[in-house]
Amino acid sequence: MSTVSVRYIVDDVDAAIAFYRDRLGFRELMHPDPAFAMLTHGDLRLVLVAPVPAGHPGGGSRPMPDGTAQRPGGWNRFMLQVEDLPVVAVELRAAGVTFRNEIVDGIGARQVMIEDPSGNPVELFEPLRAEARLAPDNQPG
Amino acid sequence: MAADPLDALRLPVVPVDPRPEFTAALLRRITSAAEAQTRINEAVSGTSEEVGNIGLAIQRALDNAEQMQAQMQARAAAIDELIASGALERHVSSQPAPQPPQGLPIAARVRDNPTVRYFVGDLDAAIEFYCQHLGFEEELRSAPAFAMLYGGGLRLLLSVPGLPGAGRALPDGTVPAAGGSNRITVQVTDVTAAVAELRTAGVRIRADVSAGVAVRQALIEDPAGNLVELYEPAVGYHERPSAS
């Protein structure tokens, strides 16, 4: 059962589904509307929505009451644990994925930020200390 | 029945009684990972110093798993206390706790928590917001740059822009910032009541309750201006089958 849900705003839901499924191993749960899809990866549920007008039935990506449109981007992001980050990064680069930075060795983990086709960040990390590693296996469920 | 994300907090800790075939598969996987690491070490260092240490690596992996399980049990005990004290009841549904799936493999139990990083200008204010209003627990605080909170199955990392760690500038000088439209979503049992209570407490409501296709939802802001979505399942709400 997915216990955690994150909503990302994307320009193109189909392109986003392909990215999260083919590059990061997410599974598609539903895509009932061109502006809405729900994916899953382990205990994470990722809701992808494209901006819709105020009258649209989909409630998650309408403009704010003051008219502000919802947009992709920003810095807040979810994180995925990977094994052997340098190898993963090489593969993703070869597949044409955009990187915001180079791999950085932090205190607990080695990390890098990639972007989905709409420019939303996703952080990939590989624990550098035993206590930073919570899972023997990070395969999608 | 709709699942409350915080239901995970109420699951009793059941001693793991693995099936023998699963234990064997896990051991094979750990062994294979340790051997792979040894090969990498050899390739990097040009020596085979680690060759004799596969057993040691396996033991380390097993020790980590045990340590992890002990930590989870301690956490569950602490959460039981919180539930008993009523501290977690404010927005938590009153549905009966679901029974844990039987025969769940160890790997599923020790899976990493989904993790999200939010940028906040004021670390203390953000910690107070998430703990007081949304029932998160503080796991660690490395002031002034970083904190780690847990809420339901979510691990929320808070980083301060411009400070060491994830808040530092990118190579091109760009500094991370709070805000944007992407957000975590938190399930509540009565979104109207939750919004009313939060408003009274002085929390900024970015978008009041509205109806979507299968949920009723609202957007609130943390003190740094990051969005948090509150939602209440309605007719047609999708729930992933629990036997995944």
Interface residues (C-beta under 8 A of the other chain):
Chain A: M1 S2 T3 V4 S5 V6 R7 Y8 I9 L29 M30 D33 F36 M38 T40 G42 D43 L44 R45 V47 P57 G58 G59 G60 S61 R62 M64 P65 Q70 R71 P72 G73 G74 W75 N76 R77 F78 M79 Q81 D84 R100 N101 E102 G106 I107 Q111 N120 E123 A130 R133 L134 A135 P136 D137 N138 G141
Chain B: A3 P5 D7 A8 L26 R29 I30 A33 I40 R60 A61 N64 A65 M68 A107 A108 V110 R111 D112 N113 P114 T115 V116 R117 Y118 F119 G152 G153 L154 L157 P161 G165 A166 L170 P171 P176 A177 A178 G179 G180 S181 N182 R183 I184 T185 Q187 R206 A207 D208 S210 A211 G212 V213 V215 R216 Q217 L219 N226 E229 H238 E239 R240 P241 S242 S244
